[in-house]
Amino acid sequence: MDFEPDIIARIDEVLHQSGAPTLTQLLAHQSKLLRAILRRGKIRNDTEFYIVSSVLSDTSADRPESETAALGSMSLAYEQKS
């Protein structure tokens, strides 16, 4: 998702006003979960699988090849387990 910072700020404000988590908070949480998955080297549940899948499908992100390969391997292992 490539929104301009002012758009993100407006989205955050609307979400905050309604009592919902902001987009910035959600993205920070997703980033934290992704780092934990990479440290652990294993996907534990469907939520983590969907996070990894969304990261792998984001071709606009500049991600190291080693990280992409590790996530791909973890994703495949989780799919085969299920």
Gaussian input, Z-matrix of N, CA and C with variables (Angstrom, degrees):
# hf/3-21g

backbone

0 1
 N
 C     1     B1
 C     2     B2     1     A1
 N     3     B3     2     A2     1     D1
 C     4     B4     3     A3     2     D2
 C     5     B5     4     A4     3     D3
 N     6     B6     5     A5     4     D4
 C     7     B7     6     A6     5     D5
 C     8     B8     7     A7     6     D6
 N     9     B9     8     A8     7     D7
 C    10    B10     9     A9     8     D8
 C    11    B11    10    A10     9     D9
 N    12    B12    11    A11    10    D10
 C    13    B13    12    A12    11    D11
 C    14    B14    13    A13    12    D12
 N    15    B15    14    A14    13    D13
 C    16    B16    15    A15    14    D14
 C    17    B17    16    A16    15    D15
 N    18    B18    17    A17    16    D16
 C    19    B19    18    A18    17    D17
 C    20    B20    19    A19    18    D18
 N    21    B21    20    A20    19    D19
 C    22    B22    21    A21    20    D20
 C    23    B23    22    A22    21    D21
 N    24    B24    23    A23    22    D22
 C    25    B25    24    A24    23    D23
 C    26    B26    25    A25    24    D24
 N    27    B27    26    A26    25    D25
 C    28    B28    27    A27    26    D26
 C    29    B29    28    A28    27    D27
 N    30    B30    29    A29    28    D28
 C    31    B31    30    A30    29    D29
 C    32    B32    31    A31    30    D30
 N    33    B33    32    A32    31    D31
 C    34    B34    33    A33    32    D32
 C    35    B35    34    A34    33    D33
 N    36    B36    35    A35    34    D34
 C    37    B37    36    A36    35    D35
 C    38    B38    37    A37    36    D36
 N    39    B39    38    A38    37    D37
 C    40    B40    39    A39    38    D38
 C    41    B41    40    A40    39    D39
 N    42    B42    41    A41    40    D40
 C    43    B43    42    A42    41    D41
 C    44    B44    43    A43    42    D42
 N    45    B45    44    A44    43    D43
 C    46    B46    45    A45    44    D44
 C    47    B47    46    A46    45    D45
 N    48    B48    47    A47    46    D46
 C    49    B49    48    A48    47    D47
 C    50    B50    49    A49    48    D48
 N    51    B51    50    A50    49    D49
 C    52    B52    51    A51    50    D50
 C    53    B53    52    A52    51    D51
 N    54    B54    53    A53    52    D52
 C    55    B55    54    A54    53    D53
 C    56    B56    55    A55    54    D54
 N    57    B57    56    A56    55    D55
 C    58    B58    57    A57    56    D56
 C    59    B59    58    A58    57    D57
 N    60    B60    59    A59    58    D58
 C    61    B61    60    A60    59    D59
 C    62    B62    61    A61    60    D60
 N    63    B63    62    A62    61    D61
 C    64    B64    63    A63    62    D62
 C    65    B65    64    A64    63    D63
 N    66    B66    65    A65    64    D64
 C    67    B67    66    A66    65    D65
 C    68    B68    67    A67    66    D66
 N    69    B69    68    A68    67    D67
 C    70    B70    69    A69    68    D68
 C    71    B71    70    A70    69    D69
 N    72    B72    71    A71    70    D70
 C    73    B73    72    A72    71    D71
 C    74    B74    73    A73    72    D72
 N    75    B75    74    A74    73    D73
 C    76    B76    75    A75    74    D74
 C    77    B77    76    A76    75    D75
 N    78    B78    77    A77    76    D76
 C    79    B79    78    A78    77    D77
 C    80    B80    79    A79    78    D78
 N    81    B81    80    A80    79    D79
 C    82    B82    81    A81    80    D80
 C    83    B83    82    A82    81    D81
 N    84    B84    83    A83    82    D82
 C    85    B85    84    A84    83    D83
 C    86    B86    85    A85    84    D84
 N    87    B87    86    A86    85    D85
 C    88    B88    87    A87    86    D86
 C    89    B89    88    A88    87    D87
 N    90    B90    89    A89    88    D88
 C    91    B91    90    A90    89    D89
 C    92    B92    91    A91    90    D90
 N    93    B93    92    A92    91    D91
 C    94    B94    93    A93    92    D92
 C    95    B95    94    A94    93    D93
 N    96    B96    95    A95    94    D94
 C    97    B97    96    A96    95    D95
 C    98    B98    97    A97    96    D96
 N    99    B99    98    A98    97    D97
 C   100   B100    99    A99    98    D98
 C   101   B101   100   A100    99    D99
 N   102   B102   101   A101   100   D100
 C   103   B103   102   A102   101   D101
 C   104   B104   103   A103   102   D102
 N   105   B105   104   A104   103   D103
 C   106   B106   105   A105   104   D104
 C   107   B107   106   A106   105   D105
 N   108   B108   107   A107   106   D106
 C   109   B109   108   A108   107   D107
 C   110   B110   109   A109   108   D108
 N   111   B111   110   A110   109   D109
 C   112   B112   111   A111   110   D110
 C   113   B113   112   A112   111   D111
 N   114   B114   113   A113   112   D112
 C   115   B115   114   A114   113   D113
 C   116   B116   115   A115   114   D114
 N   117   B117   116   A116   115   D115
 C   118   B118   117   A117   116   D116
 C   119   B119   118   A118   117   D117
 N   120   B120   119   A119   118   D118
 C   121   B121   120   A120   119   D119
 C   122   B122   121   A121   120   D120
 N   123   B123   122   A122   121   D121
 C   124   B124   123   A123   122   D122
 C   125   B125   124   A124   123   D123
 N   126   B126   125   A125   124   D124
 C   127   B127   126   A126   125   D125
 C   128   B128   127   A127   126   D126
 N   129   B129   128   A128   127   D127
 C   130   B130   129   A129   128   D128
 C   131   B131   130   A130   129   D129
 N   132   B132   131   A131   130   D130
 C   133   B133   132   A132   131   D131
 C   134   B134   133   A133   132   D132
 N   135   B135   134   A134   133   D133
 C   136   B136   135   A135   134   D134
 C   137   B137   136   A136   135   D135
 N   138   B138   137   A137   136   D136
 C   139   B139   138   A138   137   D137
 C   140   B140   139   A139   138   D138
 N   141   B141   140   A140   139   D139
 C   142   B142   141   A141   140   D140
 C   143   B143   142   A142   141   D141
 N   144   B144   143   A143   142   D142
 C   145   B145   144   A144   143   D143
 C   146   B146   145   A145   144   D144
 N   147   B147   146   A146   145   D145
 C   148   B148   147   A147   146   D146
 C   149   B149   148   A148   147   D147
 N   150   B150   149   A149   148   D148
 C   151   B151   150   A150   149   D149
 C   152   B152   151   A151   150   D150
 N   153   B153   152   A152   151   D151
 C   154   B154   153   A153   152   D152
 C   155   B155   154   A154   153   D153
 N   156   B156   155   A155   154   D154
 C   157   B157   156   A156   155   D155
 C   158   B158   157   A157   156   D156
 N   159   B159   158   A158   157   D157
 C   160   B160   159   A159   158   D158
 C   161   B161   160   A160   159   D159
 N   162   B162   161   A161   160   D160
 C   163   B163   162   A162   161   D161
 C   164   B164   163   A163   162   D162
 N   165   B165   164   A164   163   D163
 C   166   B166   165   A165   164   D164
 C   167   B167   166   A166   165   D165
 N   168   B168   167   A167   166   D166
 C   169   B169   168   A168   167   D167
 C   170   B170   169   A169   168   D168
 N   171   B171   170   A170   169   D169
 C   172   B172   171   A171   170   D170
 C   173   B173   172   A172   171   D171
 N   174   B174   173   A173   172   D172
 C   175   B175   174   A174   173   D173
 C   176   B176   175   A175   174   D174
 N   177   B177   176   A176   175   D175
 C   178   B178   177   A177   176   D176
 C   179   B179   178   A178   177   D177
 N   180   B180   179   A179   178   D178
 C   181   B181   180   A180   179   D179
 C   182   B182   181   A181   180   D180
 N   183   B183   182   A182   181   D181
 C   184   B184   183   A183   182   D182
 C   185   B185   184   A184   183   D183
 N   186   B186   185   A185   184   D184
 C   187   B187   186   A186   185   D185
 C   188   B188   187   A187   186   D186
 N   189   B189   188   A188   187   D187
 C   190   B190   189   A189   188   D188
 C   191   B191   190   A190   189   D189
 N   192   B192   191   A191   190   D190
 C   193   B193   192   A192   191   D191
 C   194   B194   193   A193   192   D192
 N   195   B195   194   A194   193   D193
 C   196   B196   195   A195   194   D194
 C   197   B197   196   A196   195   D195
 N   198   B198   197   A197   196   D196
 C   199   B199   198   A198   197   D197
 C   200   B200   199   A199   198   D198
 N   201   B201   200   A200   199   D199
 C   202   B202   201   A201   200   D200
 C   203   B203   202   A202   201   D201
 N   204   B204   203   A203   202   D202
 C   205   B205   204   A204   203   D203
 C   206   B206   205   A205   204   D204
 N   207   B207   206   A206   205   D205
 C   208   B208   207   A207   206   D206
 C   209   B209   208   A208   207   D207
 N   210   B210   209   A209   208   D208
 C   211   B211   210   A210   209   D209
 C   212   B212   211   A211   210   D210
 N   213   B213   212   A212   211   D211
 C   214   B214   213   A213   212   D212
 C   215   B215   214   A214   213   D213
 N   216   B216   215   A215   214   D214
 C   217   B217   216   A216   215   D215
 C   218   B218   217   A217   216   D216
 N   219   B219   218   A218   217   D217
 C   220   B220   219   A219   218   D218
 C   221   B221   220   A220   219   D219
 N   222   B222   221   A221   220   D220
 C   223   B223   222   A222   221   D221
 C   224   B224   223   A223   222   D222
 N   225   B225   224   A224   223   D223
 C   226   B226   225   A225   224   D224
 C   227   B227   226   A226   225   D225
 N   228   B228   227   A227   226   D226
 C   229   B229   228   A228   227   D227
 C   230   B230   229   A229   228   D228
 N   231   B231   230   A230   229   D229
 C   232   B232   231   A231   230   D230
 C   233   B233   232   A232   231   D231
 N   234   B234   233   A233   232   D232
 C   235   B235   234   A234   233   D233
 C   236   B236   235   A235   234   D234
 N   237   B237   236   A236   235   D235
 C   238   B238   237   A237   236   D236
 C   239   B239   238   A238   237   D237
 N   240   B240   239   A239   238   D238
 C   241   B241   240   A240   239   D239
 C   242   B242   241   A241   240   D240
 N   243   B243   242   A242   241   D241
 C   244   B244   243   A243   242   D242
 C   245   B245   244   A244   243   D243

   B1=1.4441
   B2=1.5240
   B3=1.2975
   B4=1.4578
   B5=1.5159
   B6=1.3384
   B7=1.4574
   B8=1.5187
   B9=1.2988
   B10=1.4561
   B11=1.5294
   B12=1.3329
   B13=1.4728
   B14=1.5289
   B15=1.3303
   B16=1.4707
   B17=1.5238
   B18=1.3246
   B19=1.4755
   B20=1.5310
   B21=1.3214
   B22=1.4680
   B23=1.5266
   B24=1.3156
   B25=1.4719
   B26=1.5222
   B27=1.3246
   B28=1.4716
   B29=1.5280
   B30=1.3250
   B31=1.4714
   B32=1.5271
   B33=1.3395
   B34=1.4675
   B35=1.5302
   B36=1.3133
   B37=1.4638
   B38=1.5213
   B39=1.3331
   B40=1.4683
   B41=1.5263
   B42=1.3233
   B43=1.4664
   B44=1.5302
   B45=1.3277
   B46=1.4651
   B47=1.5293
   B48=1.3204
   B49=1.4698
   B50=1.5284
   B51=1.3343
   B52=1.4650
   B53=1.5288
   B54=1.3335
   B55=1.4614
   B56=1.5149
   B57=1.3212
   B58=1.4619
   B59=1.5284
   B60=1.3246
   B61=1.4648
   B62=1.5357
   B63=1.3127
   B64=1.4591
   B65=1.5264
   B66=1.3110
   B67=1.4562
   B68=1.5323
   B69=1.3121
   B70=1.4603
   B71=1.5312
   B72=1.3233
   B73=1.4632
   B74=1.5251
   B75=1.3169
   B76=1.4659
   B77=1.5244
   B78=1.3283
   B79=1.4619
   B80=1.5259
   B81=1.3300
   B82=1.4614
   B83=1.5240
   B84=1.3227
   B85=1.4664
   B86=1.5279
   B87=1.3192
   B88=1.4640
   B89=1.5293
   B90=1.3110
   B91=1.4592
   B92=1.5291
   B93=1.3190
   B94=1.4718
   B95=1.5278
   B96=1.3318
   B97=1.4665
   B98=1.5245
   B99=1.3226
   B100=1.4626
   B101=1.5308
   B102=1.3203
   B103=1.4699
   B104=1.5251
   B105=1.3324
   B106=1.4723
   B107=1.5236
   B108=1.3205
   B109=1.4659
   B110=1.5280
   B111=1.3272
   B112=1.4657
   B113=1.5286
   B114=1.3389
   B115=1.4692
   B116=1.5257
   B117=1.3287
   B118=1.4562
   B119=1.5216
   B120=1.3227
   B121=1.4613
   B122=1.5119
   B123=1.3249
   B124=1.4654
   B125=1.5247
   B126=1.3237
   B127=1.4615
   B128=1.5191
   B129=1.3392
   B130=1.4683
   B131=1.5159
   B132=1.3387
   B133=1.4614
   B134=1.5244
   B135=1.3231
   B136=1.4676
   B137=1.5264
   B138=1.3214
   B139=1.4712
   B140=1.5181
   B141=1.3237
   B142=1.4629
   B143=1.5252
   B144=1.3219
   B145=1.4638
   B146=1.5267
   B147=1.3247
   B148=1.4656
   B149=1.5254
   B150=1.3228
   B151=1.4654
   B152=1.5271
   B153=1.3204
   B154=1.4651
   B155=1.5262
   B156=1.3189
   B157=1.4622
   B158=1.5232
   B159=1.3229
   B160=1.4634
   B161=1.5238
   B162=1.3164
   B163=1.4646
   B164=1.5240
   B165=1.3239
   B166=1.4590
   B167=1.5276
   B168=1.3181
   B169=1.4686
   B170=1.5278
   B171=1.3343
   B172=1.4641
   B173=1.5229
   B174=1.3214
   B175=1.4619
   B176=1.5275
   B177=1.3199
   B178=1.4679
   B179=1.5258
   B180=1.3258
   B181=1.4711
   B182=1.5247
   B183=1.3117
   B184=1.4595
   B185=1.5225
   B186=1.3259
   B187=1.4591
   B188=1.5256
   B189=1.3353
   B190=1.4676
   B191=1.5315
   B192=1.3162
   B193=1.4654
   B194=1.5264
   B195=1.3229
   B196=1.4695
   B197=1.5304
   B198=1.3348
   B199=1.4686
   B200=1.5235
   B201=1.3178
   B202=1.4613
   B203=1.5275
   B204=1.3237
   B205=1.4714
   B206=1.5257
   B207=1.3332
   B208=1.4673
   B209=1.5298
   B210=1.3276
   B211=1.4668
   B212=1.5223
   B213=1.3297
   B214=1.4639
   B215=1.5204
   B216=1.3275
   B217=1.4702
   B218=1.5242
   B219=1.3331
   B220=1.4675
   B221=1.5232
   B222=1.3236
   B223=1.4544
   B224=1.5222
   B225=1.3137
   B226=1.4709
   B227=1.5247
   B228=1.3284
   B229=1.4690
   B230=1.5238
   B231=1.3231
   B232=1.4664
   B233=1.5318
   B234=1.3283
   B235=1.4730
   B236=1.5241
   B237=1.3189
   B238=1.4542
   B239=1.5256
   B240=1.3258
   B241=1.4659
   B242=1.5189
   B243=1.3164
   B244=1.4725
   B245=1.4929
   A1=106.88
   A2=117.13
   A3=122.25
   A4=110.94
   A5=116.60
   A6=121.15
   A7=109.10
   A8=116.16
   A9=121.50
   A10=108.51
   A11=117.21
   A12=120.43
   A13=114.00
   A14=118.28
   A15=118.98
   A16=111.48
   A17=117.10
   A18=120.96
   A19=109.21
   A20=116.39
   A21=120.41
   A22=109.95
   A23=116.96
   A24=120.51
   A25=110.63
   A26=117.26
   A27=119.66
   A28=111.59
   A29=116.50
   A30=120.44
   A31=109.52
   A32=116.03
   A33=120.60
   A34=111.24
   A35=116.49
   A36=120.68
   A37=111.30
   A38=117.17
   A39=120.92
   A40=109.95
   A41=116.43
   A42=119.62
   A43=110.96
   A44=116.33
   A45=120.59
   A46=110.93
   A47=116.88
   A48=121.84
   A49=111.56
   A50=115.86
   A51=118.74
   A52=112.37
   A53=116.27
   A54=119.70
   A55=114.06
   A56=116.74
   A57=121.19
   A58=109.92
   A59=116.72
   A60=118.69
   A61=109.34
   A62=116.31
   A63=119.68
   A64=110.71
   A65=115.49
   A66=121.19
   A67=109.78
   A68=116.28
   A69=120.86
   A70=110.92
   A71=117.23
   A72=120.76
   A73=110.97
   A74=116.77
   A75=120.55
   A76=111.36
   A77=116.68
   A78=120.18
   A79=111.51
   A80=117.16
   A81=120.95
   A82=110.67
   A83=116.20
   A84=121.04
   A85=110.01
   A86=117.08
   A87=121.15
   A88=109.82
   A89=117.06
   A90=121.49
   A91=111.15
   A92=116.01
   A93=121.21
   A94=110.57
   A95=116.73
   A96=120.69
   A97=111.08
   A98=116.50
   A99=120.17
   A100=110.31
   A101=117.86
   A102=120.57
   A103=110.92
   A104=116.84
   A105=120.50
   A106=110.90
   A107=117.01
   A108=121.38
   A109=109.62
   A110=116.51
   A111=120.34
   A112=111.03
   A113=117.81
   A114=120.93
   A115=110.86
   A116=115.75
   A117=121.85
   A118=111.47
   A119=116.75
   A120=121.35
   A121=113.99
   A122=116.07
   A123=119.94
   A124=110.30
   A125=115.66
   A126=121.75
   A127=107.52
   A128=116.71
   A129=120.94
   A130=114.93
   A131=117.94
   A132=119.10
   A133=110.85
   A134=115.58
   A135=120.39
   A136=112.45
   A137=117.74
   A138=120.29
   A139=110.19
   A140=116.50
   A141=120.02
   A142=111.15
   A143=116.47
   A144=120.09
   A145=110.67
   A146=117.58
   A147=120.68
   A148=111.53
   A149=117.47
   A150=120.43
   A151=109.76
   A152=116.81
   A153=120.81
   A154=110.21
   A155=117.69
   A156=121.02
   A157=111.45
   A158=116.95
   A159=119.47
   A160=110.91
   A161=116.70
   A162=120.25
   A163=110.27
   A164=116.83
   A165=120.42
   A166=112.64
   A167=117.11
   A168=119.73
   A169=112.76
   A170=117.61
   A171=121.57
   A172=109.19
   A173=115.85
   A174=120.65
   A175=112.33
   A176=117.94
   A177=120.12
   A178=112.13
   A179=117.17
   A180=120.51
   A181=110.52
   A182=115.63
   A183=121.84
   A184=107.74
   A185=116.00
   A186=122.31
   A187=108.67
   A188=118.02
   A189=119.67
   A190=111.39
   A191=116.05
   A192=121.36
   A193=111.31
   A194=117.18
   A195=120.21
   A196=110.82
   A197=116.54
   A198=120.64
   A199=110.43
   A200=116.45
   A201=120.74
   A202=110.53
   A203=116.55
   A204=120.73
   A205=110.81
   A206=117.06
   A207=120.68
   A208=110.49
   A209=116.54
   A210=119.89
   A211=111.12
   A212=116.46
   A213=120.26
   A214=111.71
   A215=116.62
   A216=120.86
   A217=111.86
   A218=115.77
   A219=119.51
   A220=110.75
   A221=116.64
   A222=121.51
   A223=110.86
   A224=116.13
   A225=120.98
   A226=110.86
   A227=116.85
   A228=120.55
   A229=110.93
   A230=117.04
   A231=120.08
   A232=110.93
   A233=116.26
   A234=119.49
   A235=111.11
   A236=117.27
   A237=121.17
   A238=111.59
   A239=116.41
   A240=121.57
   A241=111.29
   A242=116.40
   A243=120.95
   A244=113.30
   D1=120.84
   D2=-176.95
   D3=-116.59
   D4=74.08
   D5=176.87
   D6=-93.27
   D7=149.01
   D8=173.91
   D9=-68.09
   D10=150.69
   D11=-178.55
   D12=-55.22
   D13=-35.83
   D14=-179.85
   D15=-69.74
   D16=-32.35
   D17=176.25
   D18=-67.42
   D19=-44.85
   D20=179.00
   D21=-60.83
   D22=-41.88
   D23=179.07
   D24=-61.50
   D25=-40.69
   D26=178.64
   D27=-67.77
   D28=-41.84
   D29=177.32
   D30=-61.41
   D31=-46.01
   D32=178.55
   D33=-57.23
   D34=-43.53
   D35=-178.56
   D36=-63.14
   D37=-44.22
   D38=179.43
   D39=-63.47
   D40=-44.83
   D41=179.54
   D42=-64.25
   D43=-43.33
   D44=179.02
   D45=-60.80
   D46=-44.49
   D47=179.74
   D48=-60.03
   D49=-32.51
   D50=-178.76
   D51=-88.31
   D52=-1.25
   D53=178.45
   D54=86.38
   D55=6.79
   D56=-179.71
   D57=-91.22
   D58=157.87
   D59=174.28
   D60=-62.20
   D61=144.79
   D62=-179.58
   D63=-79.10
   D64=162.36
   D65=177.15
   D66=-60.67
   D67=-40.96
   D68=178.75
   D69=-61.08
   D70=-42.16
   D71=178.18
   D72=-64.96
   D73=-42.41
   D74=-179.77
   D75=-64.19
   D76=-42.64
   D77=179.39
   D78=-66.68
   D79=-37.93
   D80=177.48
   D81=-64.72
   D82=-41.08
   D83=178.67
   D84=-64.84
   D85=-43.16
   D86=179.11
   D87=-62.13
   D88=-41.88
   D89=179.16
   D90=-62.61
   D91=-41.58
   D92=178.67
   D93=-63.68
   D94=-43.40
   D95=178.39
   D96=-64.00
   D97=-40.57
   D98=179.92
   D99=-62.93
   D100=-43.55
   D101=177.45
   D102=-60.42
   D103=-39.86
   D104=178.92
   D105=-65.27
   D106=-41.52
   D107=178.83
   D108=-62.13
   D109=-44.74
   D110=-179.78
   D111=-63.63
   D112=-41.62
   D113=178.15
   D114=-62.81
   D115=-43.65
   D116=-177.41
   D117=-72.13
   D118=-35.22
   D119=-179.39
   D120=79.52
   D121=19.36
   D122=-175.85
   D123=-155.94
   D124=140.24
   D125=174.27
   D126=-90.08
   D127=127.68
   D128=-175.38
   D129=-94.61
   D130=-28.14
   D131=-173.91
   D132=-153.16
   D133=177.31
   D134=-176.94
   D135=-63.00
   D136=-36.90
   D137=179.01
   D138=-59.68
   D139=-47.90
   D140=178.09
   D141=-63.31
   D142=-37.99
   D143=178.04
   D144=-61.03
   D145=-43.48
   D146=-179.95
   D147=-67.00
   D148=-35.02
   D149=175.95
   D150=-63.85
   D151=-48.37
   D152=179.51
   D153=-62.16
   D154=-42.91
   D155=179.46
   D156=-60.84
   D157=-41.10
   D158=-179.55
   D159=-68.61
   D160=-36.34
   D161=177.16
   D162=-65.67
   D163=-43.64
   D164=-179.51
   D165=-66.84
   D166=-30.10
   D167=-179.28
   D168=-84.06
   D169=-8.94
   D170=178.57
   D171=-84.57
   D172=92.92
   D173=-176.69
   D174=-77.52
   D175=-9.14
   D176=-179.57
   D177=-83.75
   D178=-15.15
   D179=-178.02
   D180=-77.50
   D181=139.91
   D182=177.31
   D183=-92.40
   D184=89.47
   D185=-174.72
   D186=-112.85
   D187=138.25
   D188=177.76
   D189=-57.26
   D190=142.15
   D191=-179.23
   D192=-58.27
   D193=-37.43
   D194=-179.49
   D195=-64.19
   D196=-37.49
   D197=178.43
   D198=-69.05
   D199=-43.60
   D200=178.33
   D201=-60.90
   D202=-42.83
   D203=179.32
   D204=-64.11
   D205=-42.73
   D206=179.62
   D207=-63.29
   D208=-44.61
   D209=178.90
   D210=-64.04
   D211=-39.90
   D212=178.12
   D213=-61.97
   D214=-43.00
   D215=178.41
   D216=-63.97
   D217=-42.87
   D218=178.91
   D219=-64.52
   D220=-39.91
   D221=-179.99
   D222=-63.39
   D223=-45.26
   D224=179.17
   D225=-63.44
   D226=-43.00
   D227=178.84
   D228=-62.00
   D229=-40.48
   D230=179.89
   D231=-67.72
   D232=-41.25
   D233=178.68
   D234=-62.65
   D235=-40.59
   D236=-178.68
   D237=-69.86
   D238=-29.42
   D239=178.38
   D240=-71.59
   D241=-35.27
   D242=-174.33
   D243=-75.99

